[in-house]
Amino acid sequence: MNTHTIEEQGGTSATATKEQQILADTSNSSSDKGQATLSTKEDSHPRFGHIRSFVHRRSHITQGQQHAIDRLAPKWTIPYQDQLLDFATVFGRHAPTILEIGFGMGETTEKIAQTRTGDNFLGVEVFPAGVGSMLNRIEASNLHNVRIIQHDAVDVVNHMIPPESLDGIHIYFPDPWPKKRHHKRRLIQGPFVHLLAQRLKSGGYIHCATDWENYAEQMLEVLSNEPLLCNTADGFAPKPDYRPQTKFETRGFRLGHSSWDVVFKKI
Ligand SMILES: C[S@@+](CC[C@H](N)C(=O)[O-])C[C@H]1O[C@@H](n2cnc3c(N)ncnc32)[C@H](O)[C@@H]1O
């Protein structure tokens, strides 16, 4: 998915939907035994959820992607459920587990999973064409260390990821929602980052990248303000070697754009 598509999404979505603000609920009555969860004042009302960072719309899916979903989803995807995962069972082994939010068409996930064979990668994506594409990559590259959940990552992190269970989190080029009135839809917000930080093990990392300067500054500010995290760099981080440069990023560099990485560790 490219930035232009996202800009269009951002342009149409906020006028169509009015949802409740994300609230951090740190009460002891939360569903994961006293750990903070993201919830809303109208938790029990199905129409009120957190503000979505994406827009549901009929998106184009190729026959090959649909065929991959029909054939391969039972093997490599995990259905969304309100129950904590046991990663050893899900992946069939004990290994460090990295959560990736919004893998898009999966090029980056595939490359990283191919080189870091000792790590498990749990990819969360809402976009059906992306899920189909990732399933094709899993088969084509014979990847045994990737599993997929097709659902809103906020719900997944809230309800399926156990506290202090993750070794890393990747969020690469999240939808930038460039218009100021849509900034509330951006994924990297204080309450969600707090929740993510709680899901990390001590020493685990969160790595975000973006090519939107204003979002990069927001990422740096939000992560710096999270008391459970500390920056691994003095400001923005050099791009870690394991993150490949995407096609989209390469095109951006040719046009004179930049990209920014932020890498923080759980204290
Ligand atoms: C701009 S694309 C980037 C894709 C990929 N990471 C890359 O670098 O090419 C952002 C992706 O995040 C997904 N996304 C946005 N919000 C999400 C959410 N709350 N849960 C899961 N996926 C989400 C979108 O569907 C989209 O595919």
The ligand as a Tripos MOL2 file, in Angstrom:
@<TRIPOS>MOLECULE
LIG
   27    29     1     0     0
SMALL
NO_CHARGES

@<TRIPOS>ATOM
      1 C1          1.4340    2.0520    4.9690 C.3       1 LIG1
      2 S1          1.1800    0.3640    5.1710 S.3       1 LIG1
      3 C2          2.8270   -0.1930    5.5060 C.3       1 LIG1
      4 C3          3.0280   -1.6300    5.2200 C.3       1 LIG1
      5 C4          4.3940   -2.2140    5.5260 C.3       1 LIG1
      6 N1          4.7030   -2.1660    6.9420 N.3       1 LIG1
      7 C5          5.4650   -1.5430    4.7230 C.2       1 LIG1
      8 O1          6.3840   -0.9560    5.3090 O.co2     1 LIG1
      9 O2          5.4050   -1.6060    3.4820 O.co2     1 LIG1
     10 C6          0.4050    0.2460    6.7750 C.3       1 LIG1
     11 C7         -0.3040   -1.0640    6.9720 C.3       1 LIG1
     12 O3         -0.7940   -1.1320    8.2990 O.3       1 LIG1
     13 C8         -2.0550   -1.7770    8.2810 C.3       1 LIG1
     14 N2         -2.7640   -1.3620    9.4970 N.ar      1 LIG1
     15 C9         -3.1570   -0.1130    9.8270 C.ar      1 LIG1
     16 N3         -3.7260   -0.0960   11.0320 N.ar      1 LIG1
     17 C10        -3.7010   -1.3820   11.4790 C.ar      1 LIG1
     18 C11        -4.1640   -1.9980   12.6590 C.ar      1 LIG1
     19 N4         -4.7410   -1.2930   13.6300 N.pl3     1 LIG1
     20 N5         -4.0110   -3.3190   12.7970 N.ar      1 LIG1
     21 C12        -3.4140   -4.0410   11.8170 C.ar      1 LIG1
     22 N6         -2.9510   -3.5120   10.6610 N.ar      1 LIG1
     23 C13        -3.0960   -2.1920   10.5020 C.ar      1 LIG1
     24 C14        -2.6980   -1.3030    6.9950 C.3       1 LIG1
     25 O4         -3.6950   -2.1870    6.5330 O.3       1 LIG1
     26 C15        -1.4980   -1.2580    6.0460 C.3       1 LIG1
     27 O5         -1.3400   -2.4530    5.3410 O.3       1 LIG1
@<TRIPOS>BOND
     1     1     2 1
     2     2     3 1
     3     2    10 1
     4     3     4 1
     5     4     5 1
     6     5     6 1
     7     5     7 1
     8     7     8 2
     9     7     9 1
    10    10    11 1
    11    11    12 1
    12    11    26 1
    13    12    13 1
    14    13    14 1
    15    13    24 1
    16    14    15 ar
    17    14    23 ar
    18    15    16 ar
    19    16    17 ar
    20    17    18 ar
    21    17    23 ar
    22    18    19 1
    23    18    20 ar
    24    20    21 ar
    25    21    22 ar
    26    22    23 ar
    27    24    25 1
    28    24    26 1
    29    26    27 1
@<TRIPOS>SUBSTRUCTURE
     1 LIG1         1 GROUP 0 **** ****
